[in-house]
Amino acid sequence: MSSKPTVLIIGAGFTGCALAYDLTLRGFSVTVVERGEICSGTSGRTHGLLHSGGRYCVNDEEAAIECIEENIILRRIARQCMEFNLGMAVAITQEELQFRDNYQAGAEKCGIPVRWMESSEILAREPAINPSVLGGFEIPDGTFDPLRLGLAFAASAKNRGAVFFTYHQVDGIHVDGQSRATNITVINRHTNQRIQLNADVIINATGAWAGKIAALAGVNVPVIPTPGVMVAFNQRLINRPINRLALPGDGDIILPQRRMAVIGTTSFEVEDVDYIPIDAGQVQQMVDRAAEMVPAVRQAGWRGSYMSARPLIQSGTDARSLSRTFKCYDHEADQGLKGFITITGGKATTCRVMAEKTADLVSSKFNISSQCQTSEFVLDSYRTFYFRQPAL
Ligand SMILES: Cc1cc2nc3c(=O)[nH]c(=O)nc-3n(C[C@H](O)[C@H](O)[C@H](O)COP(=O)(O)OP(=O)(O)OC[C@H]3O[C@@H](n4cnc5c(N)ncnc54)[C@H](O)[C@@H]3O)c2cc1C
């Protein structure tokens, strides 16, 4: 029997996998339960933009600072998942050109290094950009491979003792008479068998599903599932992420992913995160917008369109202006439920620091004064997640 404190994490997206890694490094005994494959929720369906924070530096300073700090760390620890290509924020319209000073001031305030480029330099570097481009900033964006990033964190956790139950869906959380969440009920989706798992602490890392899982334990998490659609083309078209020089809007990102280009995205609210149909009108609207930046998208063949939902935290504003920062809920402090924590919101780019803050809270519950070490070591190869998997 292990004498280590035990932690159950629900959800194996970027957040759950990064958290499993952090907690195993701090000496916890960790079990992760995921209803599908690793990264089968939102994490497997993002653009793969390693944010510099430029996108948020004018109207969401907190998220922008988190992004640039984590961008630097992920470039160091997750090199196996990265394309080191930098990015651009380009002005196509006069209105965007007039945004230049605001953007520069926001970037400076948030510590994001940017460099102004005239249109001739932009076109020399990225000939597919609209020849009417008026100028733009070079920004430290990058591209990552989403599955490799999730698997690299998961492999690093597993290689240090974490146990992953994939294809196990949580459908119940038991709360005892002392208002403590003590165990969960899960269904093995291969065999339909139901098992119970218990732990000292249960962590809800289910992203856009966090509200549903919290409700099983009788607590409320104000997460707003906010989907966006993306379209993949069968040519790269450009070699670095290109953003519009403006506040975030629909269809204002295009980036290379291996031999493809991906454009995105929209932002709207839904209630049922398990059924989000792809709206052909939104797809067309995004292609039209992206063609203003890179006209060749109109001639490129489509590889596919896909959708996923952001876990954004309710703040009483519309979906586009909800902050991209994250929140860790200690449900003992906010609603009197012991042994249950939710971590949600944030970005792929900030998953490591989301895990760090959550692991700090878990450690404090056990009076363990452990330091986060995840920014210090290069992650294990993503391949070792499956390589060392024991036979079922
Ligand atoms: C359209 C779009 C584009 C984006 N692009 C970027 C980008 O380019 N760069 C960036 O940094 N961020 C991006 N993001 C944000 C980023 O993808 C998310 O913040 C991140 O993936 C959330 O990870 P997560 O682990 O919290 O959630 P998820 O990846 O959704 O993980 C939650 C997991 O919980 C599991 N789960 C749910 N219910 C249960 C249950 N009952 N039992 C067991 N398991 C359960 C799900 O299957 C899922 O795997 C984008 C988001 C969207 C929507």
PDBQT file of the ligand as one rigid body, heavy atoms in Angstrom, charges set to zero:
ROOT
HETATM    1  C1  LIG A 401     -11.628  26.421 -31.575  1.00  0.00    +0.000 C 
HETATM    2  C2  LIG A 401     -10.544  26.482 -30.540  1.00  0.00    +0.000 A 
HETATM    3  C3  LIG A 401      -9.253  26.778 -30.893  1.00  0.00    +0.000 A 
HETATM    4  C4  LIG A 401      -8.267  26.877 -29.919  1.00  0.00    +0.000 A 
HETATM    5  N1  LIG A 401      -6.994  27.147 -30.309  1.00  0.00    +0.000 NA
HETATM    6  C5  LIG A 401      -6.023  27.266 -29.369  1.00  0.00    +0.000 A 
HETATM    7  C6  LIG A 401      -4.700  27.539 -29.778  1.00  0.00    +0.000 A 
HETATM    8  O1  LIG A 401      -4.409  27.618 -30.968  1.00  0.00    +0.000 OA
HETATM    9  N2  LIG A 401      -3.765  27.692 -28.808  1.00  0.00    +0.000 N 
HETATM   10  C7  LIG A 401      -4.061  27.598 -27.471  1.00  0.00    +0.000 A 
HETATM   11  O2  LIG A 401      -3.167  27.784 -26.653  1.00  0.00    +0.000 OA
HETATM   12  N3  LIG A 401      -5.314  27.280 -27.058  1.00  0.00    +0.000 NA
HETATM   13  C8  LIG A 401      -6.290  27.111 -27.983  1.00  0.00    +0.000 A 
HETATM   14  N4  LIG A 401      -7.558  26.804 -27.593  1.00  0.00    +0.000 N 
HETATM   15  C9  LIG A 401      -7.832  26.582 -26.163  1.00  0.00    +0.000 C 
HETATM   16  C10 LIG A 401      -7.434  25.163 -25.738  1.00  0.00    +0.000 C 
HETATM   17  O3  LIG A 401      -7.644  24.250 -26.760  1.00  0.00    +0.000 OA
HETATM   18  C11 LIG A 401      -8.219  24.733 -24.499  1.00  0.00    +0.000 C 
HETATM   19  O4  LIG A 401      -8.106  25.734 -23.522  1.00  0.00    +0.000 OA
HETATM   20  C12 LIG A 401      -7.678  23.416 -23.937  1.00  0.00    +0.000 C 
HETATM   21  O5  LIG A 401      -7.642  22.416 -24.930  1.00  0.00    +0.000 OA
HETATM   22  C13 LIG A 401      -8.527  22.952 -22.776  1.00  0.00    +0.000 C 
HETATM   23  O6  LIG A 401      -7.930  21.785 -22.276  1.00  0.00    +0.000 OA
HETATM   24  P1  LIG A 401      -8.586  20.997 -21.076  1.00  0.00    +0.000 P 
HETATM   25  O7  LIG A 401      -7.693  19.867 -20.753  1.00  0.00    +0.000 OA
HETATM   26  O8  LIG A 401      -8.911  21.947 -19.969  1.00  0.00    +0.000 OA
HETATM   27  O9  LIG A 401      -9.988  20.493 -21.682  1.00  0.00    +0.000 OA
HETATM   28  P2  LIG A 401     -10.236  19.239 -22.672  1.00  0.00    +0.000 P 
HETATM   29  O10 LIG A 401      -9.149  19.065 -23.636  1.00  0.00    +0.000 OA
HETATM   30  O11 LIG A 401     -11.609  19.395 -23.228  1.00  0.00    +0.000 OA
HETATM   31  O12 LIG A 401     -10.174  17.999 -21.687  1.00  0.00    +0.000 OA
HETATM   32  C14 LIG A 401     -11.258  17.637 -20.865  1.00  0.00    +0.000 C 
HETATM   33  C15 LIG A 401     -11.410  16.137 -20.949  1.00  0.00    +0.000 C 
HETATM   34  O13 LIG A 401     -12.411  15.719 -20.032  1.00  0.00    +0.000 OA
HETATM   35  C16 LIG A 401     -13.000  14.562 -20.583  1.00  0.00    +0.000 C 
HETATM   36  N5  LIG A 401     -14.293  14.307 -19.945  1.00  0.00    +0.000 N 
HETATM   37  C17 LIG A 401     -15.435  15.037 -20.060  1.00  0.00    +0.000 A 
HETATM   38  N6  LIG A 401     -16.417  14.452 -19.361  1.00  0.00    +0.000 NA
HETATM   39  C18 LIG A 401     -15.894  13.336 -18.778  1.00  0.00    +0.000 A 
HETATM   40  C19 LIG A 401     -16.429  12.309 -17.955  1.00  0.00    +0.000 A 
HETATM   41  N7  LIG A 401     -17.727  12.293 -17.579  1.00  0.00    +0.000 N 
HETATM   42  N8  LIG A 401     -15.608  11.307 -17.557  1.00  0.00    +0.000 NA
HETATM   43  C20 LIG A 401     -14.302  11.287 -17.922  1.00  0.00    +0.000 A 
HETATM   44  N9  LIG A 401     -13.760  12.216 -18.719  1.00  0.00    +0.000 NA
HETATM   45  C21 LIG A 401     -14.530  13.247 -19.141  1.00  0.00    +0.000 A 
HETATM   46  C22 LIG A 401     -13.140  14.903 -22.073  1.00  0.00    +0.000 C 
HETATM   47  O14 LIG A 401     -13.268  13.733 -22.852  1.00  0.00    +0.000 OA
HETATM   48  C23 LIG A 401     -11.849  15.671 -22.339  1.00  0.00    +0.000 C 
HETATM   49  O15 LIG A 401     -10.841  14.846 -22.896  1.00  0.00    +0.000 OA
HETATM   50  C24 LIG A 401      -8.569  26.671 -28.557  1.00  0.00    +0.000 A 
HETATM   51  C25 LIG A 401      -9.868  26.334 -28.196  1.00  0.00    +0.000 A 
HETATM   52  C26 LIG A 401     -10.852  26.248 -29.180  1.00  0.00    +0.000 A 
HETATM   53  C27 LIG A 401     -12.238  25.886 -28.806  1.00  0.00    +0.000 C 
ENDROOT
TORSDOF 0
